[in-house]
Amino acid sequence: MITIVLAEDHHIVRQGLRLLLEAEKDFRLVGEASDGLEAVQLVDKLRPRVLVLDLMIPRLHGLEATRAVRRDHPETKVIILSMHADEPYVMEALRNGASGYVLKDATGADLVQAIKDVCAGRRYLSPVLAERALTGYVDHPGESKLDVYETLTHRERLVLQLAAEGSSNPQIAKQLFISPRTAETHRANLMRKLGLRSQTDLVRFAIRKGIITA
């Protein structure tokens, strides 16, 4: 039996996915989340074989949630659901530990196959994606230049996402259970590391990285 946690913030979409997964006799849906932090917490608690995760989920971006799950629970395979077929999004997802990347305009059969493939130890990409090029990138990551984003700490990445979404330092502090001064320090540090000078620069960077949508 393949146990699954489903993380999708749109209720109607999540309901449809739930019906799809529950129709498979070899699948058992053990938990649902509407944001990234809740998804990570459910994986901590339930230890599913698969996490099906929306890339642009709120509170904790899909890439960060993937990284956290793969770091703490490597036995859980992560499948990203995304509307983005652009190569950078797929590359970032694979680099952060995703085993599958399924486009939201794919069929239900594609998602079912993705779950079966990753549980069998294979990687799954929606058919329209250039798998050969992406596989080469993942297998030889040392050939690429250092991405300055990789120098950010986990907390700085959380602050980056929240700041890009428009949260103030006090609001960030409340969401992350830290002091406003600490939030301000994290924000200043990430701005310095990324060479950003304004909120506009920060938002543009987040859009380019796929952390938020335009």
LUMDREN-107947 format. One record per residue (C-alpha): residue in one letter; x, y, z. Coordinates in nm, 3 decimals. Each point is the difference from the previous one (the first is absolute). Last residue first. Layout:
residues N
+---------+---------+---------+---------+
! residuo !       X !       Y !       Z !
+---------+---------+---------+---------+
!       a !       X !       Y !       Z !
...
+---------+---------+---------+---------+
This chain:
residues 214
+---------+---------+---------+---------+
! residuo !       X !       Y !       Z !
+---------+---------+---------+---------+
!       a !   0.405 !   3.781 !  -1.120 !
!       t !   0.025 !  -0.336 !   0.178 !
!       i !   0.195 !  -0.060 !   0.317 !
!       i !   0.306 !  -0.213 !   0.077 !
!       g !   0.049 !  -0.070 !  -0.371 !
!       k !   0.360 !   0.120 !   0.011 !
!       r !  -0.068 !   0.285 !  -0.241 !
!       i !  -0.308 !   0.101 !   0.200 !
!       a !   0.194 !   0.003 !   0.327 !
!       f !   0.273 !   0.215 !  -0.159 !
!       r !  -0.256 !   0.248 !  -0.128 !
!       v !  -0.160 !   0.021 !   0.344 !
!       l !   0.334 !   0.064 !   0.170 !
!       d !   0.102 !   0.264 !  -0.253 !
!       t !  -0.333 !   0.178 !   0.054 !
!       q !   0.051 !  -0.018 !   0.376 !
!       s !   0.328 !   0.182 !  -0.049 !
!       r !   0.376 !  -0.043 !  -0.010 !
!       l !   0.062 !  -0.362 !  -0.093 !
!       g !   0.352 !  -0.144 !  -0.025 !
!       l !  -0.118 !  -0.351 !   0.083 !
!       k !   0.218 !  -0.034 !   0.310 !
!       r !  -0.079 !   0.354 !   0.115 !
!       m !  -0.375 !  -0.040 !  -0.045 !
!       l !   0.018 !  -0.334 !   0.181 !
!       n !   0.180 !   0.158 !   0.295 !
!       a !  -0.234 !   0.299 !   0.024 !
!       r !  -0.306 !  -0.223 !   0.002 !
!       h !   0.146 !  -0.231 !   0.260 !
!       t !   0.083 !   0.299 !   0.220 !
!       e !  -0.350 !   0.147 !  -0.039 !
!       a !  -0.156 !  -0.333 !   0.094 !
!       t !   0.225 !  -0.012 !   0.306 !
!       r !  -0.110 !   0.351 !   0.096 !
!       p !  -0.365 !  -0.094 !  -0.049 !
!       s !   0.050 !  -0.288 !   0.246 !
!       i !  -0.046 !  -0.360 !  -0.111 !
!       f !  -0.303 !  -0.229 !  -0.018 !
!       l !   0.025 !  -0.042 !  -0.379 !
!       q !  -0.346 !   0.138 !  -0.079 !
!       k !   0.015 !   0.273 !   0.266 !
!       a !   0.349 !   0.110 !  -0.100 !
!       i !  -0.100 !   0.019 !  -0.365 !
!       q !  -0.295 !   0.222 !   0.092 !
!       p !   0.224 !   0.224 !   0.213 !
!       n !   0.254 !   0.022 !  -0.289 !
!       s !  -0.270 !   0.087 !  -0.253 !
!       s !  -0.154 !  -0.261 !  -0.228 !
!       g !  -0.029 !   0.084 !  -0.368 !
!       e !   0.024 !  -0.340 !  -0.167 !
!       a !   0.365 !   0.076 !  -0.073 !
!       a !   0.055 !   0.051 !   0.372 !
!       l !  -0.159 !  -0.337 !   0.079 !
!       q !   0.210 !  -0.179 !  -0.260 !
!       l !   0.323 !   0.168 !   0.103 !
!       v !  -0.069 !  -0.060 !   0.369 !
!       l !  -0.040 !  -0.371 !  -0.066 !
!       r !   0.319 !  -0.001 !  -0.204 !
!       e !   0.185 !   0.179 !   0.280 !
!       r !  -0.119 !  -0.266 !   0.246 !
!       h !   0.138 !  -0.282 !  -0.216 !
!       t !   0.332 !   0.180 !  -0.035 !
!       l !   0.089 !   0.181 !  -0.320 !
!       t !   0.319 !  -0.097 !  -0.186 !
!       e !  -0.195 !  -0.211 !  -0.250 !
!       y !  -0.167 !   0.317 !  -0.129 !
!       v !   0.344 !   0.106 !  -0.123 !
!       d !  -0.022 !  -0.275 !  -0.261 !
!       l !   0.345 !  -0.149 !  -0.045 !
!       k !   0.082 !  -0.065 !  -0.364 !
!       s !  -0.102 !  -0.326 !  -0.160 !
!       e !   0.228 !  -0.296 !  -0.071 !
!       g !  -0.023 !  -0.121 !   0.356 !
!       p !  -0.367 !  -0.090 !  -0.052 !
!       h !   0.091 !  -0.295 !  -0.224 !
!       d !  -0.275 !  -0.262 !   0.052 !
!       v !  -0.266 !   0.267 !   0.051 !
!       y !   0.092 !   0.193 !  -0.314 !
!       g !   0.031 !  -0.308 !  -0.216 !
!       t !  -0.339 !  -0.120 !   0.119 !
!       l !  -0.149 !   0.337 !  -0.091 !
!       a !   0.134 !  -0.017 !  -0.354 !
!       r !  -0.132 !  -0.352 !  -0.059 !
!       e !  -0.335 !   0.066 !   0.165 !
!       a !  -0.104 !   0.289 !  -0.224 !
!       l !  -0.351 !   0.047 !   0.139 !
!       v !  -0.310 !  -0.079 !  -0.205 !
!       p !  -0.023 !  -0.352 !   0.145 !
!       s !  -0.049 !   0.118 !   0.360 !
!       l !   0.309 !  -0.092 !   0.199 !
!       y !   0.048 !  -0.307 !   0.217 !
!       r !   0.314 !  -0.122 !   0.177 !
!       r !   0.033 !  -0.370 !   0.075 !
!       g !   0.037 !  -0.179 !   0.333 !
!       a !  -0.308 !  -0.219 !  -0.026 !
!       c !  -0.186 !   0.238 !   0.233 !
!       v !   0.091 !   0.279 !  -0.241 !
!       d !  -0.153 !  -0.192 !  -0.290 !
!       k !  -0.325 !  -0.094 !   0.172 !
!       i !  -0.065 !   0.359 !   0.110 !
!       a !   0.081 !   0.136 !  -0.346 !
!       q !  -0.227 !  -0.258 !  -0.162 !
!       v !  -0.293 !   0.115 !   0.212 !
!       l !   0.082 !   0.361 !  -0.082 !
!       d !   0.012 !  -0.072 !  -0.373 !
!       a !  -0.324 !  -0.201 !   0.016 !
!       g !  -0.174 !   0.305 !   0.142 !
!       t !   0.090 !   0.184 !  -0.316 !
!       a !   0.251 !   0.283 !  -0.023 !
!       d !  -0.107 !   0.366 !  -0.002 !
!       k !   0.137 !   0.040 !   0.351 !
!       l !   0.347 !  -0.102 !  -0.110 !
!       v !   0.161 !  -0.286 !   0.188 !
!       y !   0.357 !   0.016 !   0.133 !
!       g !   0.134 !  -0.309 !   0.174 !
!       s !   0.280 !  -0.104 !   0.233 !
!       a !   0.035 !   0.343 !   0.159 !
!       g !   0.328 !   0.052 !   0.186 !
!       n !   0.079 !   0.370 !  -0.011 !
!       r !   0.195 !  -0.038 !  -0.322 !
!       l !  -0.299 !  -0.168 !  -0.160 !
!       a !  -0.233 !   0.288 !   0.090 !
!       e !   0.255 !   0.259 !  -0.109 !
!       m !   0.045 !  -0.171 !  -0.336 !
!       v !  -0.375 !  -0.021 !  -0.059 !
!       y !  -0.053 !   0.368 !   0.075 !
!       p !   0.299 !   0.099 !  -0.214 !
!       e !  -0.130 !  -0.208 !  -0.297 !
!       d !  -0.331 !   0.179 !  -0.036 !
!       a !  -0.299 !  -0.235 !   0.018 !
!       h !  -0.165 !   0.198 !   0.279 !
!       m !  -0.353 !  -0.100 !   0.105 !
!       s !   0.150 !  -0.212 !   0.275 !
!       l !  -0.048 !  -0.314 !   0.206 !
!       i !   0.325 !  -0.117 !   0.159 !
!       i !   0.042 !  -0.363 !   0.100 !
!       v !   0.202 !  -0.061 !   0.315 !
!       k !   0.116 !  -0.345 !   0.108 !
!       t !   0.009 !  -0.070 !   0.372 !
!       e !   0.289 !  -0.226 !   0.108 !
!       p !   0.227 !   0.303 !   0.015 !
!       h !  -0.193 !   0.127 !   0.303 !
!       d !   0.188 !   0.289 !   0.164 !
!       r !   0.199 !   0.134 !  -0.295 !
!       r !  -0.245 !  -0.110 !  -0.271 !
!       v !  -0.290 !   0.153 !   0.191 !
!       a !   0.177 !   0.330 !   0.065 !
!       r !   0.120 !   0.038 !  -0.361 !
!       t !  -0.345 !  -0.077 !  -0.135 !
!       a !  -0.162 !   0.253 !   0.233 !
!       e !   0.254 !   0.258 !  -0.113 !
!       l !  -0.072 !  -0.068 !  -0.366 !
!       g !  -0.376 !  -0.002 !   0.058 !
!       h !   0.009 !   0.342 !   0.163 !
!       l !  -0.084 !   0.013 !   0.369 !
!       r !  -0.286 !   0.229 !   0.104 !
!       p !  -0.192 !  -0.047 !  -0.327 !
!       i !   0.017 !  -0.280 !  -0.264 !
!       m !   0.154 !   0.091 !  -0.333 !
!       l !   0.156 !  -0.341 !  -0.072 !
!       d !  -0.303 !  -0.207 !   0.100 !
!       l !   0.116 !  -0.314 !   0.180 !
!       v !  -0.079 !  -0.370 !  -0.031 !
!       l !   0.193 !  -0.152 !   0.291 !
!       v !   0.070 !  -0.370 !  -0.041 !
!       r !   0.099 !  -0.291 !   0.226 !
!       p !  -0.176 !   0.165 !   0.292 !
!       r !   0.174 !   0.066 !   0.334 !
!       l !  -0.318 !   0.102 !   0.187 !
!       k !   0.124 !   0.251 !   0.258 !
!       d !   0.304 !   0.155 !  -0.166 !
!       v !  -0.175 !  -0.021 !  -0.339 !
!       l !  -0.297 !   0.180 !   0.153 !
!       q !   0.225 !   0.274 !   0.137 !
!       v !   0.164 !   0.051 !  -0.340 !
!       a !  -0.341 !   0.031 !  -0.166 !
!       e !  -0.126 !   0.240 !   0.267 !
!       l !   0.298 !   0.224 !  -0.067 !
!       g !  -0.065 !  -0.011 !  -0.374 !
!       d !  -0.366 !   0.096 !   0.007 !
!       s !  -0.343 !  -0.160 !  -0.047 !
!       a !   0.088 !  -0.344 !   0.131 !
!       e !  -0.162 !  -0.341 !  -0.037 !
!       g !   0.077 !  -0.329 !   0.173 !
!       v !  -0.006 !  -0.379 !  -0.022 !
!       l !  -0.106 !  -0.053 !  -0.362 !
!       r !   0.035 !  -0.373 !  -0.058 !
!       f !   0.100 !  -0.125 !  -0.344 !
!       d !   0.004 !  -0.359 !  -0.129 !
!       k !  -0.376 !  -0.007 !  -0.070 !
!       e !   0.015 !   0.322 !  -0.203 !
!       a !  -0.333 !   0.188 !   0.019 !
!       e !   0.120 !   0.179 !   0.314 !
!       l !   0.269 !   0.174 !  -0.204 !
!       l !  -0.238 !   0.144 !  -0.258 !
!       l !  -0.260 !   0.102 !   0.256 !
!       r !   0.268 !   0.178 !   0.203 !
!       l !   0.132 !   0.174 !  -0.308 !
!       g !  -0.344 !   0.140 !  -0.075 !
!       q !  -0.042 !   0.122 !   0.359 !
!       r !   0.347 !   0.158 !  -0.005 !
!       v !  -0.088 !   0.193 !  -0.315 !
!       i !  -0.324 !   0.123 !   0.154 !
!       h !   0.173 !   0.096 !   0.326 !
!       h !   0.284 !   0.196 !  -0.158 !
!       d !   0.298 !  -0.017 !   0.239 !
!       e !   0.140 !  -0.335 !  -0.110 !
!       a !   0.201 !  -0.245 !   0.212 !
!       l !  -0.093 !  -0.369 !  -0.028 !
!       v !   0.159 !  -0.253 !   0.235 !
!       i !   0.021 !  -0.351 !  -0.142 !
!       t !   0.035 !  -0.357 !   0.125 !
!       i !   0.075 !  -0.262 !  -0.264 !
!       m !  -0.136 !  -0.341 !   0.100 !
+---------+---------+---------+---------+
